[in-house]
Amino acid sequence: MKGRRTLLAVAEVAAWWVPTAALWLVLVSTVDTLELAVGAGASAVAALVARGARRAVSGR
C-alpha cells in the first residue's frame, strides 16, 4: 500500500512539473544548458510546493 502512495505522489509531482517546466521554456528568451537546469530546478520546487498546498487544503 505504501508503494502505491509513493507512486501516486511521484505522479502528482510530475503532473505539476511538466506544465511549469513548459511554461518556463515558453517565457525564457534564451535556451541554453544553464537556463534548462535553472528551469528544471525551479519547476521542481514549484511542483513540490503545489503538492504541499493541495494536501494542506484537502487535509490528506
C-alpha positions, 0 to 999 in steps of 0.5 A: 500500500505504501508503494502505491502512495509513493507512486501516486505522489511521484505522479502528482509531482510530475503532473505539476512539473511538466506544465511549469517546466513548459511554461518556463521554456515558453517565457525564457528568451534564451535556451541554453544548458544553464537556463534548462537546469535553472528551469528544471530546478525551479519547476521542481520546487514549484511542483513540490510546493503545489503538492504541499498546498493541495494536501494542506487544503484537502487535509490528506 
